[in-house]
Amino acid sequence: MSRSVGEKTEQAGRKAYEYEKQYHCCSQATLRALQEVLGLENPLALKAASTMCGGIALSGQTCGALSAGVMAIGMQRGRQNLEEGFDAVLRAMIPANRLVRWFESEYGSAVCREISGLELSEETLKLMAANPEGALKALDPAMVEKCAQICRRTAEKVVEILEAASD
């Protein structure tokens, strides 16, 4: 039985939120939720998304949840080979642009450090790598909650945009 748009939207948001809270890495949490709900399972894409959390490699740049949302849109609507032409690119670009515009309006920026306050140096990353469990425990709970909520809302919005684009 097919799920309604509302059910898919709620499920994607709930999963993205739970995955971020439990496993961390906003890009993977958001992408995995969308893969499951939209039937886009792809282990290699999920693996690639591991480098986008914390604003691309924990650099504080473009939000990983947003990057994952754009990836999911591309996975569903993008061109599959270069020979399809530029019009096939636009099938994904238009809804992806809609997501970016919504995200910037919703959060005031697409930049992770501006939204979350995350600011990590290379030295801090090395210390985190030496003690990952300690690093996770040291994260500000308010920031973790905020990021989980961003994952939730972004996953929900991706489902809404894709459903509207398929009409």
C-alpha positions in Angstrom: 0.0 0.0 0.0 1.3 3.4 -0.9 1.9 6.0 1.8 0.5 9.4 1.6 2.7 12.5 1.1 2.0 13.5 4.7 3.1 10.1 6.0 6.3 10.1 3.8 7.0 13.6 5.0 6.6 12.8 8.7 8.6 9.6 8.3 11.5 11.2 6.6 11.6 13.9 9.2 11.4 11.5 12.1 14.1 9.3 10.7 16.5 12.1 9.9 16.0 13.5 13.4 16.6 10.1 15.1 19.6 9.3 13.0 21.3 12.6 13.7 20.7 12.2 17.5 21.9 8.6 17.5 24.7 8.5 14.9 25.6 12.1 14.2 26.7 13.4 10.8 23.8 15.5 9.5 24.5 14.8 5.9 24.3 11.0 6.3 21.4 11.2 8.8 19.4 13.3 6.3 20.4 11.3 3.2 19.7 7.9 4.8 16.3 9.0 5.9 15.4 10.2 2.5 16.9 7.1 0.8 14.7 4.8 3.0 11.5 6.8 2.5 11.9 7.6 -1.2 13.4 4.2 -2.2 16.8 5.7 -3.2 19.1 3.2 -1.4 22.6 3.6 -2.5 25.5 2.7 -0.2 28.1 4.6 -2.2 26.1 7.8 -2.0 25.7 7.4 1.8 29.4 6.8 2.1 30.1 9.9 0.1 27.8 11.9 2.3 30.1 11.1 5.3 32.4 13.9 4.1 29.7 16.6 4.1 28.7 16.7 7.8 29.6 19.7 9.8 29.5 21.9 6.8 31.6 19.9 4.4 34.4 18.0 6.3 33.5 19.8 9.6 34.7 23.0 8.0 31.5 24.9 8.9 30.7 25.7 5.2 27.4 24.6 3.5 25.1 22.7 5.9 25.4 18.9 5.5 21.6 18.4 5.8 21.1 20.8 2.9 23.8 19.1 0.9 22.1 15.7 1.5 18.7 17.1 0.5 20.2 18.4 -2.7 21.8 15.0 -3.3 18.5 13.2 -2.7 16.8 15.4 -5.2 19.5 14.7 -7.7 19.3 11.0 -7.1 15.6 11.0 -7.9 15.4 13.6 -10.6 18.9 14.2 -12.0 20.3 13.0 -15.3 21.9 9.5 -15.3 24.5 10.2 -17.9 26.1 13.2 -19.6 24.5 12.5 -23.0 21.0 13.2 -21.7 21.7 16.9 -22.1 21.3 20.0 -20.0 17.5 19.9 -19.9 17.9 16.7 -17.9 20.1 18.6 -15.4 17.3 21.2 -15.0 14.9 18.4 -13.9 16.9 18.3 -10.7 18.2 21.9 -10.5 14.8 23.5 -10.3 13.6 21.6 -7.2 17.1 21.7 -5.7 17.2 25.4 -6.1 13.7 25.6 -4.4 15.2 23.7 -1.4 18.2 26.0 -1.2 16.0 29.1 -1.3 13.7 27.6 1.4 16.6 26.7 3.6 18.2 30.1 3.4 14.8 31.7 4.2 14.2 29.3 7.1 17.6 29.5 8.7 19.0 32.9 7.5 21.9 31.2 5.8 23.1 27.9 4.3 26.4 28.1 6.1 26.8 25.6 9.0 28.9 27.8 11.3 26.4 30.7 11.0 23.5 28.4 11.8 25.0 26.1 14.4 28.0 28.0 15.8 30.3 25.1 14.8 33.9 26.3 14.4 36.6 23.7 14.3 40.3 24.0 13.6 42.5 21.4 12.0 44.1 20.8 15.4 40.7 20.2 17.0 39.8 17.7 14.3 43.0 15.8 15.0 42.1 15.7 18.7 38.6 14.5 17.8 40.0 11.8 15.6 42.2 10.6 18.5 39.2 10.3 20.8 35.9 10.2 18.9 33.7 9.1 21.8 35.1 11.9 24.0 34.5 14.4 21.1 30.9 13.3 20.8 30.3 13.7 24.6 31.8 17.2 24.4 29.3 18.4 21.8 27.0 21.1 23.1 23.6 19.4 23.6 21.7 22.5 22.3 23.7 22.4 19.1 23.1 18.7 18.6 19.3 19.3 19.1 19.3 22.2 16.7 21.1 20.2 14.0 18.7 17.3 14.5 15.8 19.6 14.0 17.4 21.0 10.9 17.9 17.5 9.6 14.2 16.8 10.3 12.9 19.9 8.6 15.2 19.6 5.6 14.1 15.9 5.0 10.5 16.9 5.3 10.9 19.8 2.8 12.7 17.5 0.3 9.8 15.1 0.3 7.3 18.0 -0.1 9.3 19.5 -3.0 9.7 16.2 -4.8 6.0 15.4 -4.5 5.1 18.8 -5.8 7.6 18.5 -8.7 6.1 15.1 -9.7 2.6 16.7 -10.2 
